[in-house]
Amino acid sequence: MYCWETRLTNEDSNRIVRPLEWGFDWVEDFIDAHGLREKLFGGRDPESLSRFEAEDAMAALNAEIVARSDAFFGYEKPTDYVLEERYPQLFPTNVRPKTLANDAEWKRKAETGEIEKAQFLRFTSPVRTKYPENDLVNARWYPAPAEKMAGKPKQAIIVMPQWNADAFSHNVLCSLFNRFGISALRLSKPYHDIRRPAELERSDYAVSANLGRTIAACRQAVVDIRCCMDWLEEQGYEQFGVLGTSLGSCYAFIASAHDARLQVNAFNHASTAFGDVVWTGQSTRHIRQGLEEAGLTQEGLRTAWASVSPFSYMERFATLTDKQVLVVHAKYDLTFIEAYSLETLKHFSRLGINYESKVLPCGHYTTGEKPYAYLDGWFLGSFVYRAFRAAARRAIPPSASAPSGREMARHATP
C-alpha cells in the first residue's frame, strides 16, 4: 500500500519549491484593524525583521487571530449573488497526458454542445486578495428535486474537495445527495479551478511557503462557506451540513466551529495541526523543502499556522450543540499520517464531541482508487443521509414519514 501511495504521489511532476515568505501583508487588514503593528513589529517595517524576529511576530499574530477568531472569520454578507449557466470544465492541476486529453475532450464537447450547461453560484468573497479571479467565488449548484424534498425541512450541504482537486472532484457525491432530497453546493476552494490565477498550473497559493497567504486562503475559504449558507437561507433552506476532504476538511471544521448552522459535519481525512501535516506529508515535501532551507522547524511551522489548525478551535467546536460528526481517516496515509488523525479523535473524545469514526484500509491518494473510493463514498453518503434524516425528525412531527434504510441503501449503491 505504501508503494502504491508513493507512486501516485510522484505522478505529478509540476510541484515547485518556493522560498519562505512571511506574508504579513496578506493579513494586514486584521493587523491594522486591531492596532497590532507596534505589538508585532515594534513600529518597524516587517520586511526589516530578522528571521527570528519575523518568526516571533508570526507566532504572536497567530495567537491574536485565535483569540479574536470571531473577527478574523467574520464578514459582511455579499450583495451580488448570481446563478450563472456555463459548460462544465475540468481545470486540471497536473500535466499527465491522460488528464490533458480528458480536459481537451470536455472542451470539445462544450464547443459542439454535446454536454449540458450547469448552474454555478457566483459572488464576490468578502475576503479580498491580490487576484480578482480568486475573489469571485464559484460553487456548482445541485438542487434536489422538489419531490425528494417534500415533507421535510429544506436541507443542503456544502462540499469542499481536496487540495488541487479539479472541478469534477466530488460531483458524484453531490448527485447522490440529491437522491436523498439534499441539495448541494460544490464549492471551489480559493485558488482552485476557475478561481486559479493564470500564472499557476496547480492550486499552489492555497498552501505554500508564503505563510501569510496560506492563512489568508483559509480565512477566505471559511468565510466563503458561511456566505454560501447565507445564500441558501435566502432560498428557503433550513438545515445545513458541510463535507470536506483533506484540506477541505480543515476549512470545513474551522467554518463549523464558527457557525452553529452547520449541523451535519463530515470530515474526510482529518488532522490536528496544519503545520504538522505540511511538514510530514508526502505530498507537501516540496513546501517543507522551501521552509527548511530558510531554517524553519516543524515546531515553528506548527506555531506559524496555529490560526488555521483545527486544534486551536476544538474547544469552541465542542461548545456548539446539535452537531453530528463523521471523521474518516486512512490506515496507511502518508499525507495525513494516522497518528495525527488518531490525535483528532482523542481530542474529540476528551471534549465530549459526539462523533463517528471510520477507517479506510488504504492511503490518502489511494482513497480515490477502486475499491476504496466506493468504500469512502459509502461512509460519507450513509452518514450524510442518516444525519440529515435525524435532523429532519427533530424538526417535523413524529407521524411524518421518512425514507426507509432499505431505500437509502438502494440509492447509495455505487
Solvent accessible surface area in square Angstrom, and as a share of the most:
residue,aa,sasa,rsa
1,M,72,0.32
2,Y,115,0.44
3,C,116,0.69
4,W,74,0.26
5,E,0,0.00
6,T,45,0.26
7,R,137,0.50
8,L,19,0.09
9,T,1,0.00
10,N,80,0.41
11,E,66,0.30
12,D,20,0.10
13,S,95,0.62
14,N,20,0.10
15,R,41,0.15
16,I,91,0.46
17,V,64,0.37
18,R,55,0.20
19,P,98,0.61
20,L,28,0.14
21,E,84,0.38
22,W,43,0.15
23,G,10,0.09
24,F,12,0.05
25,D,67,0.34
26,W,31,0.11
27,V,0,0.00
28,E,77,0.35
29,D,79,0.41
30,F,5,0.02
31,I,1,0.01
32,D,76,0.40
33,A,80,0.62
34,H,54,0.24
35,G,61,0.59
36,L,5,0.03
37,R,93,0.34
38,E,118,0.53
39,K,135,0.57
40,L,14,0.07
41,F,7,0.03
42,G,48,0.46
43,G,59,0.57
44,R,110,0.40
45,D,84,0.43
46,P,30,0.19
47,E,157,0.70
48,S,66,0.42
49,L,24,0.12
50,S,55,0.36
51,R,74,0.27
52,F,137,0.57
53,E,69,0.31
54,A,2,0.01
55,E,37,0.17
56,D,99,0.51
57,A,4,0.03
58,M,0,0.00
59,A,32,0.25
60,A,34,0.26
61,L,0,0.00
62,N,1,0.01
63,A,64,0.50
64,E,16,0.07
65,I,0,0.00
66,V,47,0.27
67,A,85,0.66
68,R,90,0.33
69,S,6,0.04
70,D,91,0.47
71,A,51,0.39
72,F,0,0.00
73,F,0,0.00
74,G,29,0.28
75,Y,62,0.24
76,E,152,0.68
77,K,96,0.41
78,P,14,0.09
79,T,137,0.80
80,D,65,0.34
81,Y,40,0.15
82,V,81,0.46
83,L,68,0.34
84,E,59,0.26
85,E,110,0.49
86,R,38,0.14
87,Y,67,0.25
88,P,9,0.06
89,Q,65,0.29
90,L,5,0.03
91,F,42,0.18
92,P,20,0.12
93,T,9,0.05
94,N,22,0.11
95,V,58,0.33
96,R,76,0.28
97,P,114,0.72
98,K,172,0.73
99,T,23,0.14
100,L,82,0.41
101,A,64,0.49
102,N,68,0.35
103,D,15,0.08
104,A,58,0.45
105,E,65,0.29
106,W,68,0.24
107,K,98,0.41
108,R,100,0.37
109,K,58,0.25
110,A,18,0.14
111,E,148,0.66
112,T,82,0.48
113,G,46,0.44
114,E,100,0.45
115,I,30,0.15
116,E,152,0.68
117,K,108,0.46
118,A,13,0.10
119,Q,61,0.27
120,F,13,0.05
121,L,0,0.00
122,R,17,0.06
123,F,1,0.00
124,T,41,0.24
125,S,0,0.00
126,P,37,0.23
127,V,16,0.09
128,R,154,0.56
129,T,24,0.14
130,K,121,0.51
131,Y,40,0.15
132,P,109,0.69
133,E,67,0.30
134,N,0,0.00
135,D,11,0.06
136,L,73,0.36
137,V,0,0.00
138,N,5,0.02
139,A,0,0.00
140,R,47,0.17
141,W,23,0.08
142,Y,27,0.10
143,P,64,0.40
144,A,6,0.05
145,P,56,0.35
146,A,77,0.59
147,E,131,0.59
148,K,72,0.31
149,M,32,0.14
150,A,75,0.58
151,G,63,0.61
152,K,49,0.21
153,P,11,0.07
154,K,62,0.26
155,Q,1,0.00
156,A,1,0.01
157,I,0,0.00
158,I,1,0.00
159,V,0,0.00
160,M,0,0.00
161,P,2,0.01
162,Q,59,0.26
163,W,34,0.12
164,N,21,0.11
165,A,4,0.03
166,D,41,0.21
167,A,17,0.13
168,F,44,0.18
169,S,22,0.14
170,H,36,0.16
171,N,18,0.09
172,V,125,0.72
173,L,21,0.10
174,C,0,0.00
175,S,54,0.35
176,L,26,0.13
177,F,0,0.00
178,N,21,0.11
179,R,127,0.47
180,F,12,0.05
181,G,0,0.00
182,I,2,0.01
183,S,0,0.00
184,A,0,0.00
185,L,0,0.00
186,R,7,0.02
187,L,1,0.00
188,S,1,0.01
189,K,3,0.01
190,P,1,0.00
191,Y,1,0.00
192,H,2,0.01
193,D,4,0.02
194,I,46,0.23
195,R,0,0.00
196,R,43,0.16
197,P,2,0.01
198,A,105,0.82
199,E,111,0.50
200,L,15,0.07
201,E,99,0.44
202,R,7,0.03
203,S,0,0.00
204,D,7,0.04
205,Y,17,0.06
206,A,0,0.00
207,V,6,0.04
208,S,3,0.02
209,A,2,0.01
210,N,9,0.04
211,L,0,0.00
212,G,0,0.00
213,R,19,0.07
214,T,1,0.01
215,I,0,0.00
216,A,4,0.03
217,A,1,0.01
218,C,0,0.00
219,R,24,0.09
220,Q,0,0.00
221,A,0,0.00
222,V,0,0.00
223,V,0,0.00
224,D,0,0.00
225,I,0,0.00
226,R,41,0.15
227,C,0,0.00
228,C,0,0.00
229,M,0,0.00
230,D,13,0.07
231,W,15,0.05
232,L,0,0.00
233,E,81,0.36
234,E,97,0.44
235,Q,71,0.32
236,G,37,0.36
237,Y,13,0.05
238,E,110,0.49
239,Q,15,0.06
240,F,6,0.03
241,G,0,0.00
242,V,0,0.00
243,L,0,0.00
244,G,0,0.00
245,T,10,0.06
246,S,7,0.05
247,L,12,0.06
248,G,0,0.00
249,S,4,0.02
250,C,12,0.07
251,Y,1,0.00
252,A,0,0.00
253,F,7,0.03
254,I,0,0.00
255,A,0,0.00
256,S,0,0.00
257,A,0,0.00
258,H,13,0.06
259,D,8,0.04
260,A,65,0.51
261,R,61,0.22
262,L,0,0.00
263,Q,38,0.17
264,V,0,0.00
265,N,0,0.00
266,A,0,0.00
267,F,3,0.01
268,N,3,0.01
269,H,3,0.01
270,A,9,0.07
271,S,9,0.06
272,T,3,0.02
273,A,3,0.02
274,F,14,0.06
275,G,0,0.00
276,D,8,0.04
277,V,14,0.08
278,V,4,0.02
279,W,19,0.07
280,T,47,0.27
281,G,3,0.03
282,Q,36,0.16
283,S,5,0.03
284,T,6,0.03
285,R,104,0.38
286,H,14,0.06
287,I,8,0.04
288,R,78,0.28
289,Q,86,0.38
290,G,2,0.02
291,L,0,0.00
292,E,82,0.37
293,E,128,0.57
294,A,38,0.30
295,G,32,0.31
296,L,3,0.02
297,T,77,0.45
298,Q,44,0.20
299,E,121,0.54
300,G,9,0.09
301,L,0,0.00
302,R,82,0.30
303,T,56,0.33
304,A,1,0.01
305,W,0,0.00
306,A,18,0.14
307,S,0,0.00
308,V,0,0.00
309,S,0,0.00
310,P,12,0.08
311,F,69,0.29
312,S,25,0.16
313,Y,4,0.02
314,M,3,0.01
315,E,90,0.40
316,R,79,0.29
317,F,2,0.01
318,A,36,0.28
319,T,99,0.58
320,L,48,0.24
321,T,108,0.63
322,D,92,0.48
323,K,18,0.08
324,Q,35,0.15
325,V,3,0.02
326,L,1,0.00
327,V,0,0.00
328,V,0,0.00
329,H,5,0.02
330,A,1,0.01
331,K,95,0.40
332,Y,80,0.31
333,D,7,0.03
334,L,41,0.21
335,T,8,0.05
336,F,20,0.08
337,I,48,0.24
338,E,37,0.17
339,A,66,0.51
340,Y,32,0.12
341,S,1,0.01
342,L,72,0.36
343,E,66,0.30
344,T,4,0.02
345,L,21,0.10
346,K,147,0.62
347,H,46,0.21
348,F,2,0.01
349,S,66,0.43
350,R,148,0.54
351,L,43,0.21
352,G,65,0.62
353,I,18,0.09
354,N,117,0.60
355,Y,58,0.22
356,E,58,0.26
357,S,48,0.31
358,K,72,0.31
359,V,69,0.40
360,L,0,0.00
361,P,65,0.41
362,C,0,0.00
363,G,0,0.00
364,H,22,0.10
365,Y,61,0.23
366,T,0,0.00
367,T,12,0.07
368,G,61,0.58
369,E,62,0.28
370,K,147,0.62
371,P,83,0.52
372,Y,37,0.14
373,A,36,0.28
374,Y,105,0.40
375,L,60,0.30
376,D,9,0.05
377,G,20,0.19
378,W,103,0.36
379,F,29,0.12
380,L,3,0.01
381,G,0,0.00
382,S,11,0.07
383,F,5,0.02
384,V,0,0.00
385,Y,11,0.04
386,R,104,0.38
387,A,2,0.02
388,F,2,0.01
389,R,56,0.20
390,A,34,0.26
391,A,1,0.01
392,A,6,0.04
393,R,133,0.48
394,R,134,0.49
395,A,62,0.48
396,I,31,0.16
397,P,89,0.56
398,P,140,0.88
399,S,108,0.69
400,A,43,0.33
401,S,105,0.67
402,A,42,0.33
403,P,57,0.36
404,S,58,0.38
405,G,44,0.43
406,R,208,0.76
407,E,50,0.23
408,M,10,0.04
409,A,43,0.34
410,R,156,0.57
411,H,18,0.08
412,A,11,0.08
413,T,92,0.53
414,P,114,0.72
